[in-house]
Amino acid sequence: MPVSWAVLRQAEAERGEATRDAAVTVYVLQMSSGEEIGLSRVLAGRRHDELLRQWRQYRGEMERANVPSKLETVGPIDVEDQGDERATVTAQVHAIWWNEQANLSGTAHPRRFETRCDAGGWRVWAADLPPWCGVHVRADACR
C-alpha cells in the first residue's frame, strides 16, 4: 500500500462530517455502541479531551445501570444555523433496553449539540445531554 494512499485516508478520516446532523448522528451512534473508534473525527479539536471525558462519563452511567441498552434517534434531527459556520442541532433520543423476556423502549428526550465547521468538516463543539440515571432509567437502577 503506498504511503500517500494511507496519508490521504488518514486525512479523510480526521476531516469531520459533511453535515452538521451527520456529526451528531455519529456521536449518538458511538454513544449507543460504546465504541470510541470513529468518535474522535466528530469531536472539535480544541475541545476534544473535554468532550471525550464527558462521553466516557456518560457511557459509564449507561454501563452502571447494568442493563443492556442502546440509544436511538427518533424523528427528524433539527438543525438551526447560527451563522459563522456554527449550528445548534437537536435530536430526540430514546433508550432501548432488552433482556430474555422483552424489549423496552423509553421516552425520547432532547439532546442539544453545538456543532462547528472545523478543519474542513462538521464536528461537535458541545453536548447537552440529559442524565442517564433518573431520566432514561430509574435513579435507583444506577447504584
N, C-alpha and C positions, 0 to 999 in steps of 0.2 A: 504494500500500500504506500503510495507516495506521501511524503511528509506534507506537501502542500494540500492534499486532499484532507488529511487529518486536521490540519490547522484550520482549513475552511469549515469543516464540520463542527469543530470546537467553537469557532466564532459564531456560527449559526445557532448553536445550542445555547449560547450565552446572550443572544440578542434580545430576549424578551419575546412577547407575543405580538401578533399583528394587530390585535384589537384590545380595547380595554376589558370587555367582557370575557375575552379568551384568557387573559391573565387571571381574572377572578375564578373562572371555571377550573383552570389548572390548580390554583390554590385550594379550592374546595375539594377537588378530586384527590389531591395529595393528602389533605387532612383526612378524608374519608378512608383512604387506603393505609394511612400511617407510613407512607413511603416518602423519604426525603429526596430520593433521586428524582431530578427534574424540578424540584421546588425552587432551587436557587435561581433558576433562569427567570422566575417571575417575581423575585424579591428585589426591590430597589437597592442598588449597590451601597449607597451611603447609609441605609437603614438595615442592611442585610442581617447583621448579627442580632439586632434587637428583634426583628421580625421572626427570625428563626427561633430565637429563645421563646417568643410568645407562642409560636406554632407548637414547639415541643411541650410547653406547659399545658396547652390546650389538649394535645394528644395524651398527655399524662392524665388529665382529668377523665378523658374518654376511657382510657385503659383502667383507671382506678375503679370505675363503675362495675368492672368485671362482668360485663355482658357483651357478647359480640354485637357490634354496631357499625353502622356506616352513615354517611351524610349524603343527601341528595338535594339538588336544587329543584324547586317546584315553580313552574310557570316561567314567564319571561324574566330576563335579567334587565333591570332598569339602569340606563346609563345617562347621567346628567353631565354634559360637557361644562367644565369650569373655565375653559379658555386656557391659553398658555400651556398647552399640552398636558392638561390635568383633567381628571374626570372623577366624579363620585359614582360608584357602582353599588347598587343594592340588589342582593339576591335573597330570595326567600328559600330557606334551607330547613329541611326537617331530618330527623334522625329515623333510622330504621334499625330495629333490633330483631334478633331471632334466637330461637332455641329449638329443641327437638319437637315441641308441640306446635309452635306458631311463629308467624312473622308479625311484628307490630310496627306501625308507622305513627310517628309523633306529629304534633302540630308544627307547622312551619313558622319560623322566626326570622326576622330580617337580619342580615349581616351586611354591614356597610363597609365599603373599601374606598380608600383614596388611591387612585392609580395615576401614574405619570409616565410620559414617554421618556425613556432613559436609555441612552446608548443604542438608539435605533429601534427600540421595541417597548411595548407597554408592560409595566411592572406594578406590583402592589407597593404602595408607599406607606399605607396604614390600614389596619384591620380592626374594626369594631365588632367584636364577637360576643354574643350573649353567653353567659356562663353555661357550661355543660351541666354541672351539678346544680340542681334547683330550677333549671329551665327545661332542658331536654330530658333529664332524668330526675327522679326524686333526689333531694339532697342527701337523704339517708342511704341511698344506693352507692354513694361515693365514699363511704367510710371504710 
